[in-house]
């Protein structure tokens, strides 16, 4: 398969066409941003960690019945994916109050909620990815009601799969962001699953093991990303 011209460059990835119209070629970057692009920097080898971790976790959730865009790894930084049309929605799955939810509701970070919370945001960097609800989604035709129902089902299933998977590696899944795409009329999981998109806390020490180390200037960013990948791949049959 040949990598052709670049279709799109985002904050964390570059997307290329290939000589197969049903496939895209993704390159993961080391660039790091936070607060809707207000804070910018670089995390050494972040692209390698996120590429490998996403590939691993896509295989894990696919094995449990959630379809994904992942096809194969090319190298440490690149992978082949299905050529999906990304729906303009971010789905945030929250198990424990942290980040913007804790701030918005005046909760102490780490507060365990009675049940998992799903939030939708409209994918638009210029607007700061504003939070929306299912009425907005229907009114603006961002996705059909059937698609939204399936996305909610998949998001909650992915949450249960990943909570157990991370717990086995000594990590608590606090919250995470998912994106979905339309592939020939089928809704499938897309984008990435990485320390950029997940809040992960060490289950014993509660050390933050994710992008919050960059957002909040906590230090040990590169080594923490590497540790997360090492924990997930150690003894894994999915790598």
SULQUIZI-V189669 format. One record per helix or strand of 2 or more residues. SS is the DSSP state (a for helix, b for strand). FROM is the first residue (numbers start at 1). LEN is the number of residues. Records with the same first field share a line. If there is no record, write none. Layout:
# SULQUIZI-V189669
SS: FROM-LEN  FROM-LEN
This chain:
# SULQUIZI-V189669
b: 3-7  13-6  23-6  31-4  39-4  70-4  78-5  85-2  89-8  112-11  131-2  171-13  186-5  198-5
a: 46-18  99-7  125-3  134-6  145-24  212-4  221-13
